């Protein structure tokens, strides 16, 4: 899958170095994926929380940071909608957030 707004994640990991390795692992998995549904996402990332038919939440660095990704399975794209601390995540609506 193509990751849209990877530069947002790169900038985030510069500010939060503890996320560098987990985000790199996540990127490797997603770039190699050929997901066609949320069931494929769940199988590859069982700790991800499926929010609806297109969005999932991933915990980064032991759950201290969270990321919301919207998937377009037809186009093979993963759109970064949000990344922030757990506390910042608690203040957003993960189903509608579109910060990037």
OpenMM code with the backbone's topology and positions (N, CA, C; nanometers):
from openmm import Vec3, app, unit

residues = "UNK UNK UNK UNK UNK UNK UNK UNK UNK UNK UNK UNK UNK UNK UNK UNK UNK UNK UNK UNK UNK UNK UNK UNK UNK UNK UNK UNK UNK UNK UNK UNK UNK UNK UNK UNK UNK UNK UNK UNK UNK UNK UNK UNK UNK UNK UNK UNK UNK UNK UNK UNK UNK UNK UNK UNK UNK UNK UNK UNK UNK UNK UNK UNK UNK UNK UNK UNK UNK UNK UNK UNK UNK UNK UNK UNK UNK UNK UNK UNK UNK UNK UNK UNK UNK UNK UNK UNK UNK UNK UNK UNK UNK UNK UNK UNK UNK UNK UNK UNK".split()
positions = [
    Vec3(0.0843, -0.1183, 0.0000),
    Vec3(0.0000, 0.0000, 0.0000),
    Vec3(0.0889, 0.1246, 0.0000),
    Vec3(0.0365, 0.2276, -0.0603),
    Vec3(0.1060, 0.3568, -0.0561),
    Vec3(0.0632, 0.4295, 0.0705),
    Vec3(0.1587, 0.4913, 0.1369),
    Vec3(0.1291, 0.5683, 0.2575),
    Vec3(0.1265, 0.7152, 0.2182),
    Vec3(0.0090, 0.7757, 0.2329),
    Vec3(-0.0069, 0.9163, 0.1989),
    Vec3(0.0201, 0.9981, 0.3249),
    Vec3(0.1084, 1.0944, 0.3118),
    Vec3(0.1512, 1.1829, 0.4208),
    Vec3(0.2552, 1.1179, 0.5112),
    Vec3(0.3413, 1.0354, 0.4521),
    Vec3(0.4502, 0.9774, 0.5317),
    Vec3(0.5360, 1.0876, 0.5924),
    Vec3(0.5480, 1.2027, 0.5242),
    Vec3(0.6289, 1.3123, 0.5773),
    Vec3(0.5747, 1.3615, 0.7117),
    Vec3(0.4443, 1.3502, 0.7341),
    Vec3(0.3859, 1.3869, 0.8635),
    Vec3(0.4400, 1.2945, 0.9717),
    Vec3(0.4468, 1.1659, 0.9417),
    Vec3(0.4992, 1.0701, 1.0396),
    Vec3(0.6478, 1.0910, 1.0625),
    Vec3(0.7216, 1.1228, 0.9575),
    Vec3(0.8655, 1.1501, 0.9719),
    Vec3(0.8890, 1.2702, 1.0620),
    Vec3(0.8103, 1.3739, 1.0436),
    Vec3(0.8228, 1.4933, 1.1283),
    Vec3(0.7877, 1.4606, 1.2728),
    Vec3(0.6849, 1.3784, 1.2903),
    Vec3(0.6423, 1.3418, 1.4254),
    Vec3(0.7519, 1.2640, 1.4974),
    Vec3(0.8153, 1.1715, 1.4271),
    Vec3(0.9190, 1.0907, 1.4933),
    Vec3(1.0414, 1.1740, 1.5294),
    Vec3(1.0654, 1.2833, 1.4589),
    Vec3(1.1756, 1.3727, 1.4968),
    Vec3(1.1475, 1.4394, 1.6305),
    Vec3(1.0205, 1.4754, 1.6530),
    Vec3(0.9812, 1.5394, 1.7794),
    Vec3(0.9653, 1.4390, 1.8924),
    Vec3(0.9372, 1.3146, 1.8558),
    Vec3(0.9135, 1.2070, 1.9536),
    Vec3(0.9992, 1.0871, 1.9146),
    Vec3(1.1292, 1.0902, 1.9491),
    Vec3(1.2223, 0.9858, 1.9046),
    Vec3(1.1829, 0.8437, 1.9460),
    Vec3(1.1051, 0.8288, 2.0508),
    Vec3(1.0647, 0.6954, 2.0950),
    Vec3(0.9703, 0.6292, 1.9938),
    Vec3(0.9188, 0.7062, 1.8979),
    Vec3(0.8288, 0.6500, 1.7969),
    Vec3(0.9022, 0.6083, 1.6698),
    Vec3(1.0289, 0.6387, 1.6591),
    Vec3(1.1028, 0.6137, 1.5346),
    Vec3(1.1027, 0.4656, 1.4943),
    Vec3(1.1395, 0.3779, 1.5833),
    Vec3(1.1459, 0.2346, 1.5509),
    Vec3(1.0063, 0.1771, 1.5262),
    Vec3(0.9082, 0.2034, 1.6149),
    Vec3(0.7749, 0.1481, 1.5876),
    Vec3(0.7143, 0.1999, 1.4564),
    Vec3(0.7330, 0.3277, 1.4246),
    Vec3(0.6796, 0.3804, 1.2993),
    Vec3(0.7510, 0.3206, 1.1788),
    Vec3(0.8800, 0.2951, 1.1918),
    Vec3(0.9551, 0.2324, 1.0834),
    Vec3(0.9029, 0.0906, 1.0583),
    Vec3(0.8762, 0.0165, 1.1659),
    Vec3(0.8200, -0.1187, 1.1520),
    Vec3(0.6821, -0.1136, 1.0872),
    Vec3(0.6003, -0.0196, 1.1334),
    Vec3(0.4654, -0.0052, 1.0778),
    Vec3(0.4740, 0.0255, 0.9282),
    Vec3(0.5625, 0.1161, 0.8917),
    Vec3(0.5794, 0.1530, 0.7511),
    Vec3(0.6192, 0.0310, 0.6667),
    Vec3(0.7119, -0.0482, 0.7161),
    Vec3(0.7565, -0.1674, 0.6434),
    Vec3(0.6402, -0.2626, 0.6182),
    Vec3(0.5587, -0.2861, 0.7197),
    Vec3(0.4441, -0.3768, 0.7070),
    Vec3(0.3428, -0.3219, 0.6067),
    Vec3(0.3099, -0.1946, 0.6187),
    Vec3(0.2057, -0.1360, 0.5334),
    Vec3(0.2515, -0.1256, 0.3882),
    Vec3(0.3754, -0.0858, 0.3664),
    Vec3(0.4244, -0.0737, 0.2286),
    Vec3(0.4247, -0.2084, 0.1556),
    Vec3(0.4472, -0.3162, 0.2281),
    Vec3(0.4507, -0.4491, 0.1674),
    Vec3(0.3110, -0.5112, 0.1545),
    Vec3(0.2121, -0.4516, 0.2210),
    Vec3(0.0780, -0.5104, 0.2267),
    Vec3(0.0010, -0.4938, 0.0964),
    Vec3(-0.0856, -0.5906, 0.0726),
    Vec3(-0.1804, -0.5878, -0.0396),
    Vec3(-0.3203, -0.6066, 0.0198),
    Vec3(-0.3534, -0.5228, 0.1162),
    Vec3(-0.4790, -0.5382, 0.1874),
    Vec3(-0.5980, -0.5018, 0.0996),
    Vec3(-0.7050, -0.5796, 0.1133),
    Vec3(-0.8274, -0.5560, 0.0378),
    Vec3(-0.9463, -0.5268, 0.1284),
    Vec3(-0.9259, -0.5402, 0.2600),
    Vec3(-1.0361, -0.5171, 0.3539),
    Vec3(-0.9795, -0.4939, 0.4941),
    Vec3(-1.0682, -0.4528, 0.5834),
    Vec3(-1.0274, -0.4346, 0.7225),
    Vec3(-0.9917, -0.5680, 0.7878),
    Vec3(-1.0458, -0.6755, 0.7374),
    Vec3(-1.0085, -0.8070, 0.7900),
    Vec3(-0.8603, -0.8348, 0.7627),
    Vec3(-0.8107, -0.7901, 0.6481),
    Vec3(-0.6681, -0.8050, 0.6171),
    Vec3(-0.5839, -0.7215, 0.7134),
    Vec3(-0.6314, -0.6009, 0.7440),
    Vec3(-0.5609, -0.5140, 0.8392),
    Vec3(-0.5571, -0.5817, 0.9751),
    Vec3(-0.6717, -0.6331, 1.0183),
    Vec3(-0.6805, -0.6999, 1.1496),
    Vec3(-0.5870, -0.8210, 1.1568),
    Vec3(-0.5776, -0.8962, 1.0479),
    Vec3(-0.4907, -1.0140, 1.0461),
    Vec3(-0.3437, -0.9749, 1.0562),
    Vec3(-0.3056, -0.8666, 0.9916),
    Vec3(-0.1655, -0.8234, 0.9933),
    Vec3(-0.1300, -0.7459, 1.1194),
    Vec3(-0.2277, -0.6768, 1.1763),
    Vec3(-0.2040, -0.5944, 1.2955),
    Vec3(-0.3160, -0.6209, 1.3958),
    Vec3(-0.3091, -0.7342, 1.4659),
    Vec3(-0.4186, -0.7717, 1.5555),
    Vec3(-0.4436, -0.6737, 1.6697),
    Vec3(-0.3464, -0.5897, 1.7019),
    Vec3(-0.3656, -0.4920, 1.8088),
    Vec3(-0.4288, -0.3629, 1.7599),
    Vec3(-0.4454, -0.3484, 1.6282),
    Vec3(-0.5113, -0.2304, 1.5747),
    Vec3(-0.6596, -0.2359, 1.6096),
    Vec3(-0.7158, -0.1205, 1.6365),
    Vec3(-0.8600, -0.1138, 1.6630),
    Vec3(-0.9281, -0.0676, 1.5356),
    Vec3(-1.0154, -0.1502, 1.4836),
    Vec3(-1.0901, -0.1165, 1.3633),
    Vec3(-1.2030, -0.0227, 1.4055),
    Vec3(-1.2050, 0.0979, 1.3487),
    Vec3(-1.3030, 0.1985, 1.3873),
    Vec3(-1.4287, 0.1936, 1.3013),
    Vec3(-1.4115, 0.1656, 1.1723),
    Vec3(-1.5237, 0.1485, 1.0800),
    Vec3(-1.4703, 0.0789, 0.9557),
    Vec3(-1.5397, 0.0881, 0.8443),
    Vec3(-1.4983, 0.0179, 0.7245),
    Vec3(-1.3761, 0.0726, 0.6554),
    Vec3(-1.3327, 0.1918, 0.6959),
    Vec3(-1.2142, 0.2490, 0.6324),
    Vec3(-1.1080, 0.2990, 0.7287),
    Vec3(-1.1386, 0.3129, 0.8556),
    Vec3(-1.0420, 0.3686, 0.9516),
    Vec3(-1.0028, 0.2688, 1.0595),
    Vec3(-0.8749, 0.2803, 1.0973),
    Vec3(-0.8225, 0.1990, 1.2067),
    Vec3(-0.7311, 0.2851, 1.2925),
    Vec3(-0.7224, 0.2493, 1.4194),
    Vec3(-0.6333, 0.3180, 1.5130),
    Vec3(-0.5194, 0.2228, 1.5478),
    Vec3(-0.3982, 0.2755, 1.5415),
    Vec3(-0.2795, 0.1982, 1.5762),
    Vec3(-0.2145, 0.2626, 1.6972),
    Vec3(-0.1749, 0.1794, 1.7928),
    Vec3(-0.1000, 0.2284, 1.9083),
    Vec3(0.0473, 0.2207, 1.8750),
    Vec3(0.1176, 0.3274, 1.9076),
    Vec3(0.2600, 0.3394, 1.8773),
    Vec3(0.3355, 0.3570, 2.0082),
    Vec3(0.4512, 0.2942, 2.0177),
    Vec3(0.5396, 0.3077, 2.1347),
    Vec3(0.4655, 0.2702, 2.2635),
    Vec3(0.4098, 0.1508, 2.2647),
    Vec3(0.3455, 0.1003, 2.3858),
    Vec3(0.2136, 0.1676, 2.4186),
    Vec3(0.1511, 0.2319, 2.3202),
    Vec3(0.0227, 0.2970, 2.3430),
    Vec3(0.0346, 0.4401, 2.3899),
    Vec3(0.1567, 0.4903, 2.4040),
    Vec3(0.1751, 0.6298, 2.4454),
    Vec3(0.1401, 0.7273, 2.3328),
    Vec3(0.1401, 0.6779, 2.2108),
    Vec3(0.1056, 0.7569, 2.0928),
    Vec3(0.0053, 0.6767, 2.0121),
    Vec3(-0.0832, 0.7485, 1.9437),
    Vec3(-0.1850, 0.6813, 1.8632),
    Vec3(-0.1930, 0.7447, 1.7253),
    Vec3(-0.2308, 0.6623, 1.6303),
    Vec3(-0.2363, 0.7057, 1.4922),
    Vec3(-0.3668, 0.6554, 1.4311),
    Vec3(-0.4356, 0.7436, 1.3578),
    Vec3(-0.5576, 0.7059, 1.2870),
    Vec3(-0.5246, 0.7053, 1.1384),
    Vec3(-0.5551, 0.5936, 1.0747),
    Vec3(-0.5275, 0.5755, 0.9322),
    Vec3(-0.6582, 0.5431, 0.8614),
    Vec3(-0.6814, 0.6097, 0.7487),
    Vec3(-0.7961, 0.5772, 0.6624),
    Vec3(-0.7420, 0.5008, 0.5422),
    Vec3(-0.8053, 0.3911, 0.5101),
    Vec3(-0.7615, 0.3068, 0.3994),
    Vec3(-0.8550, 0.3206, 0.2797),
    Vec3(-0.7959, 0.3292, 0.1628),
    Vec3(-0.8699, 0.3190, 0.0374),
    Vec3(-0.8184, 0.1913, -0.0274),
    Vec3(-0.8909, 0.0837, -0.0077),
    Vec3(-0.8439, -0.0468, -0.0524),
    Vec3(-0.8413, -0.0576, -0.2041),
    Vec3(-0.9330, 0.0095, -0.2728),
    Vec3(-0.9374, 0.0041, -0.4194),
    Vec3(-0.8109, 0.0667, -0.4782),
    Vec3(-0.7704, 0.1805, -0.4232),
    Vec3(-0.6505, 0.2494, -0.4730),
    Vec3(-0.5226, 0.2007, -0.4053),
    Vec3(-0.5347, 0.1185, -0.3025),
    Vec3(-0.4164, 0.0681, -0.2333),
    Vec3(-0.3423, 0.1773, -0.1583),
    Vec3(-0.4187, 0.2612, -0.0865),
    Vec3(-0.3579, 0.3751, -0.0175),
    Vec3(-0.3981, 0.3775, 0.1295),
    Vec3(-0.3046, 0.4232, 0.2117),
    Vec3(-0.3267, 0.4429, 0.3545),
    Vec3(-0.3022, 0.5901, 0.3838),
    Vec3(-0.4061, 0.6606, 0.4293),
    Vec3(-0.3991, 0.8041, 0.4541),
    Vec3(-0.3824, 0.8309, 0.6033),
    Vec3(-0.2778, 0.9040, 0.6384),
    Vec3(-0.2567, 0.9431, 0.7777),
    Vec3(-0.3571, 1.0540, 0.8087),
    Vec3(-0.4452, 1.0299, 0.9042),
    Vec3(-0.5452, 1.1289, 0.9435),
    Vec3(-0.5093, 1.1972, 1.0750),
    Vec3(-0.4349, 1.1247, 1.1599),
    Vec3(-0.3979, 1.1797, 1.2906),
    Vec3(-0.2812, 1.1003, 1.3464),
    Vec3(-0.1909, 1.1699, 1.4112),
    Vec3(-0.0921, 1.1063, 1.4988),
    Vec3(-0.0691, 1.2023, 1.6142),
    Vec3(-0.0661, 1.1470, 1.7336),
    Vec3(-0.0457, 1.2296, 1.8520),
    Vec3(-0.0326, 1.1434, 1.9755),
    Vec3(-0.0188, 1.2098, 2.0860),
    Vec3(-0.0087, 1.1388, 2.2128),
    Vec3(-0.1448, 1.0786, 2.2477),
    Vec3(-0.1435, 0.9901, 2.3434),
    Vec3(-0.2671, 0.9281, 2.3898),
    Vec3(-0.3638, 1.0359, 2.4384),
    Vec3(-0.3141, 1.1338, 2.5112),
    Vec3(-0.3986, 1.2422, 2.5626),
    Vec3(-0.4571, 1.3254, 2.4481),
    Vec3(-0.3785, 1.3520, 2.3456),
    Vec3(-0.4288, 1.4269, 2.2297),
    Vec3(-0.5362, 1.3463, 2.1571),
    Vec3(-0.5150, 1.2169, 2.1452),
    Vec3(-0.6128, 1.1291, 2.0812),
    Vec3(-0.7469, 1.1338, 2.1547),
    Vec3(-0.7417, 1.1395, 2.2859),
    Vec3(-0.8654, 1.1421, 2.3646),
    Vec3(-0.9497, 1.2666, 2.3362),
    Vec3(-0.8894, 1.3702, 2.2788),
    Vec3(-0.9614, 1.4949, 2.2521),
    Vec3(-1.0167, 1.5050, 2.1091),
    Vec3(-0.9981, 1.4025, 2.0272),
    Vec3(-1.0447, 1.4086, 1.8888),
    Vec3(-1.1544, 1.3056, 1.8642),
    Vec3(-1.2239, 1.3204, 1.7532),
    Vec3(-1.3190, 1.2192, 1.7078),
    Vec3(-1.2475, 1.1410, 1.5981),
    Vec3(-1.2081, 1.0211, 1.6291),
    Vec3(-1.1271, 0.9399, 1.5367),
    Vec3(-1.2006, 0.9059, 1.4067),
    Vec3(-1.3323, 0.9135, 1.4067),
    Vec3(-1.4078, 0.8808, 1.2868),
    Vec3(-1.4158, 0.9970, 1.1872),
    Vec3(-1.3848, 1.1179, 1.2341),
    Vec3(-1.3956, 1.2345, 1.1452),
    Vec3(-1.2660, 1.3147, 1.1343),
    Vec3(-1.1715, 1.2918, 1.2200),
    Vec3(-1.0489, 1.3715, 1.2207),
    Vec3(-0.9792, 1.3625, 1.0857),
    Vec3(-0.9282, 1.4764, 1.0398),
    Vec3(-0.8535, 1.4820, 0.9132),
    Vec3(-0.7534, 1.5952, 0.9251),
    Vec3(-0.6512, 1.5753, 1.0078),
    Vec3(-0.5530, 1.6803, 1.0312),
    Vec3(-0.4520, 1.6950, 0.9203),
    Vec3(-0.4346, 1.5911, 0.8375),
    Vec3(-0.3299, 1.5969, 0.7362),
    Vec3(-0.3850, 1.5630, 0.5989),
] * unit.nanometer
topology = app.Topology()
chain = topology.addChain("A")
for resn in residues:
    res = topology.addResidue(resn, chain)
    for name in ("N", "CA", "C"):
        topology.addAtom(name, app.Element.getBySymbol(name[0]), res)
